């Protein structure tokens, strides 16, 4: 099955029916686990959700910063995933 490691401790995985956007988390007790952030019917939908999450967790404070971040994320996806 598909497994793509992304920045911000996120990963896109698939099973035979769907794509999952997950976040790798380490607890205060150093226990590692994955939180599912969403289930998607297509890889494109999962990547769009990843972009949205990256923007939401950013510390951007202006439209210009958000647009710059958006370009950086899309370039990263092109380089990593080839989309």
C-alpha positions, 0 to 999 in steps of 0.5 A: 500500500501507498505510504508517503512521508511528508513534512510536519510529521505528516504521512499519506497512506492508503488501503484498498479503499481510501487515502488517509492523512495521518500525523505522527505524534510523540506524547510527553511520555515519549510514546509514538502514535499516529492520529488520523486527520482525515479519510479521502477518496483520491490522492489529490484530495489527501494532498489538498487536505495536507496543504490546508493543514500546513497553512492552518498550523503556520504562523503566517500573519498576512495574505502575502505570507500565506501565498508564499507558503502555498507556493512553497508547499506546492513546490515541495509536493511536486518534488516529493510526490511528483504531482 
